[in-house]
Amino acid sequence: MTYAMAALVDIDDFMVSEQVRGRPWAQRQLRHADQAVRAAARGRPGATCHPRPPEEWLVMLTGADPATLMSDAAALAEDVRAAIVRETEWTATVSLGFPSVGSVAAERDARRVNGYKLVLGGDRVIEPPSAGPVAAAPPVRIERELTRRVRAGDRNGAAGLLASWVDRCARDADPETLRNWLIGQLLFVVDVANRATLADGSTDWVMTCARLPIEDIVTVGDIHERSYLHMWLRDTLGRLVPEPPRRDVLALAEAYMDEHYTDPELRLATVAEAVSASPFYISHLFAEKRRTTFLRHLTGLRLRHARRLLSTSGLPVDVIATRTGYPTAKALRGAFRRHVGCSPTEYRRAGFRPDRDRPDRDHA
């Protein structure tokens, strides 16, 4: 009887390297890798090489003795790995199946074994693993933090959290279990992001699952490389997690100034830090949207309050100064003369009212 045994040669991190270095570079590297794999196969009787684009080769060995086939396949795998490292800028993983009756079964076995690259990593020869205990649950749970990032619209943060979680879980699971856990997390993300419910308060899974097409779930089952899985998670989370609403930075800055203008230490940098924006950006917004500056807007707030107190109370000028953000009465008098055209005392004696003042003088 003639047996067949497959060795599946899989370039490590191909998608990531092509994205970083460019397609022309990747195509040149693939030509060198193809030559290396074919040369290794030619050196073994009964071996045939079958490219599986874009970055795999199936080397099929045939023979009458299963033990000899296994020995030859292991030697071939090491030769191929060494040749690819020597001839390209890549490493490779070679996954070996069992001696089987027929090439179809042999290839199927090798691909099943190649799935273990997801949990073992690349740059190795992977032989058919023996069955071991399967973990009942993930070693760590991340749902609380994942919920926070999804609801904040932090797509990259959610994808990064899932990627690190996959790396941690890979130490304790076989490929099938890891994929099942990951699909569960993806459904959880969709549920959190969608938050669609039925009349009785239960999750509307019809609408929820509409955000994660079945093709995406099937794709998870085909991924056998963690670097590509990380890329896929970034792309998928980018679609699943709603974009956060745009913040009105200028409105936030004005609201903060309305609340804190009585603080004589209030500065542009203080406001910028409070609303998580750069001072330059806030200055730009005041110029573009309000046709004024940060300082003129702040002065307007302080003087409006000062005029109101002068018109409606008998408080001394030095007290009004401290209540309107000026460190001294002298500072308030200077601001009044520059922007209102008189001193605080003259303003009070003249009986001005805030609504009768010229508004352009406040921001002059």
JOZI-V836690 format. One record per residue. N is the residue number from 0. BURIAL is b if it has 24 or more other ideal C-beta (glycine too) atoms within 12 Angstrom, else e. D_CENTER is the distance of its C-alpha to the mean C-alpha in Angstrom with 1 decimal. Layout:
BEGIN
((N:BURIAL:D_CENTER) (N:BURIAL:D_CENTER))
END
This chain:
BEGIN
((0:e:53.5) (1:e:50.8) (2:b:47.3) (3:b:44.0) (4:b:41.0) (5:b:37.7) (6:b:35.5) (7:b:32.1) (8:b:30.7) (9:b:26.9) (10:b:25.3) (11:b:22.5) (12:b:19.0) (13:b:20.6) (14:b:17.8) (15:e:15.6) (16:b:18.8) (17:b:19.9) (18:e:16.8) (19:e:17.3) (20:e:21.1) (21:e:21.9) (22:e:23.9) (23:e:27.4) (24:e:26.7) (25:b:25.4) (26:e:28.5) (27:e:30.8) (28:b:29.3) (29:b:29.7) (30:e:33.4) (31:b:34.0) (32:b:32.3) (33:b:34.5) (34:e:37.6) (35:b:36.8) (36:b:36.3) (37:b:39.5) (38:b:41.5) (39:b:40.7) (40:b:41.6) (41:e:44.9) (42:e:46.1) (43:b:46.4) (44:e:49.0) (45:b:47.8) (46:b:44.2) (47:b:42.6) (48:b:39.2) (49:e:37.2) (50:e:34.1) (51:b:31.2) (52:e:29.0) (53:e:26.6) (54:b:26.4) (55:b:28.7) (56:b:32.5) (57:b:34.7) (58:b:37.7) (59:b:40.4) (60:b:43.3) (61:b:46.4) (62:b:49.4) (63:e:51.9) (64:e:50.9) (65:e:47.5) (66:e:47.7) (67:e:48.3) (68:b:45.4) (69:b:43.0) (70:e:44.3) (71:b:44.1) (72:b:40.6) (73:b:39.4) (74:b:41.2) (75:b:39.7) (76:b:36.2) (77:e:36.7) (78:b:38.4) (79:b:35.6) (80:b:32.9) (81:e:35.1) (82:b:35.9) (83:b:32.3) (84:e:31.5) (85:e:34.7) (86:b:34.4) (87:b:30.7) (88:e:27.7) (89:b:26.1) (90:b:26.7) (91:b:27.4) (92:b:27.7) (93:b:30.9) (94:b:31.3) (95:b:34.8) (96:b:36.3) (97:b:39.7) (98:b:43.0) (99:b:43.4) (100:e:46.0) (101:e:44.5) (102:b:41.6) (103:e:39.5) (104:e:39.4) (105:b:38.8) (106:b:35.7) (107:e:34.4) (108:b:34.8) (109:b:33.1) (110:b:30.0) (111:b:30.0) (112:b:30.2) (113:b:27.4) (114:b:25.1) (115:b:25.5) (116:b:23.5) (117:b:20.4) (118:b:21.7) (119:b:23.9) (120:e:22.0) (121:b:23.6) (122:e:26.5) (123:e:29.1) (124:b:31.8) (125:b:31.0) (126:b:34.2) (127:b:34.6) (128:e:33.6) (129:e:36.0) (130:e:35.1) (131:e:34.0) (132:e:33.1) (133:e:30.0) (134:e:27.9) (135:e:28.4) (136:e:25.1) (137:b:21.8) (138:e:22.6) (139:b:20.0) (140:e:18.8) (141:b:15.5) (142:e:16.3) (143:e:17.1) (144:e:13.9) (145:b:11.9) (146:e:14.2) (147:e:13.8) (148:b:10.0) (149:b:10.6) (150:e:13.7) (151:e:12.4) (152:e:10.2) (153:b:7.1) (154:b:4.8) (155:e:1.4) (156:b:4.5) (157:b:5.9) (158:b:4.6) (159:e:5.4) (160:b:8.3) (161:b:9.4) (162:b:9.4) (163:e:11.5) (164:b:13.5) (165:b:14.4) (166:b:15.6) (167:e:17.7) (168:b:19.1) (169:b:20.1) (170:e:22.8) (171:e:24.5) (172:b:24.3) (173:b:25.6) (174:b:23.4) (175:e:24.6) (176:b:24.0) (177:b:20.5) (178:b:19.7) (179:e:21.5) (180:b:19.6) (181:b:16.3) (182:b:17.8) (183:b:18.9) (184:b:15.5) (185:b:14.3) (186:b:17.5) (187:b:16.9) (188:b:13.6) (189:b:15.7) (190:b:18.5) (191:b:16.7) (192:b:15.1) (193:b:18.5) (194:e:20.9) (195:e:23.8) (196:e:27.0) (197:e:30.5) (198:e:33.7) (199:e:34.1) (200:e:30.7) (201:e:29.3) (202:e:26.0) (203:e:26.6) (204:e:25.2) (205:e:26.5) (206:e:24.2) (207:b:21.3) (208:e:21.5) (209:e:21.9) (210:b:18.2) (211:b:17.6) (212:e:20.3) (213:e:22.4) (214:e:21.5) (215:b:17.9) (216:b:19.4) (217:e:21.9) (218:e:19.4) (219:b:18.0) (220:e:21.6) (221:e:21.8) (222:b:19.0) (223:b:20.6) (224:b:18.3) (225:b:15.4) (226:b:13.9) (227:b:14.1) (228:b:12.8) (229:b:9.5) (230:b:9.5) (231:b:10.8) (232:b:8.3) (233:b:5.5) (234:e:8.6) (235:b:10.0) (236:b:7.6) (237:e:7.7) (238:e:11.4) (239:b:11.9) (240:b:10.4) (241:e:12.8) (242:e:12.2) (243:e:13.4) (244:e:17.0) (245:e:17.9) (246:e:19.6) (247:e:23.2) (248:b:23.2) (249:b:26.9) (250:e:27.9) (251:e:26.1) (252:b:27.9) (253:b:31.2) (254:e:31.0) (255:b:30.4) (256:b:33.3) (257:e:35.5) (258:e:35.0) (259:e:35.5) (260:b:37.8) (261:e:40.7) (262:e:39.0) (263:e:40.8) (264:e:37.9) (265:b:35.4) (266:e:33.8) (267:b:31.2) (268:e:29.0) (269:e:29.4) (270:b:28.3) (271:b:25.3) (272:e:24.1) (273:e:24.8) (274:b:22.7) (275:e:19.8) (276:b:20.8) (277:e:22.7) (278:b:26.6) (279:e:26.8) (280:e:24.7) (281:b:26.8) (282:b:29.9) (283:e:28.9) (284:b:28.4) (285:b:31.8) (286:e:33.5) (287:e:32.0) (288:e:32.1) (289:e:35.0) (290:e:37.0) (291:b:37.5) (292:e:36.0) (293:b:34.4) (294:b:37.7) (295:b:39.9) (296:b:37.8) (297:b:38.1) (298:b:41.8) (299:b:42.4) (300:b:40.9) (301:b:43.2) (302:b:46.3) (303:b:46.1) (304:b:46.1) (305:b:48.9) (306:b:51.0) (307:b:50.6) (308:b:51.8) (309:b:54.6) (310:b:55.8) (311:e:55.5) (312:e:56.3) (313:e:58.8) (314:e:56.3) (315:e:57.2) (316:b:55.2) (317:e:53.8) (318:e:52.4) (319:b:50.9) (320:b:49.3) (321:e:47.5) (322:b:46.4) (323:b:44.9) (324:b:42.9) (325:b:45.7) (326:e:46.8) (327:e:50.5) (328:b:53.0) (329:e:53.5) (330:b:49.9) (331:b:50.2) (332:b:53.5) (333:e:52.0) (334:b:49.1) (335:b:51.7) (336:e:54.0) (337:e:51.3) (338:b:49.6) (339:b:52.3) (340:e:55.4) (341:e:57.3) (342:b:57.2) (343:b:55.9) (344:e:59.6) (345:e:60.8) (346:b:58.0) (347:b:59.2) (348:e:62.8) (349:e:62.3) (350:e:60.9) (351:b:57.7) (352:e:55.2) (353:e:51.4) (354:e:51.5) (355:e:54.3) (356:b:52.6) (357:e:51.4) (358:e:47.6) (359:e:47.1) (360:b:48.8) (361:b:46.0) (362:b:43.5) (363:e:45.9))
END
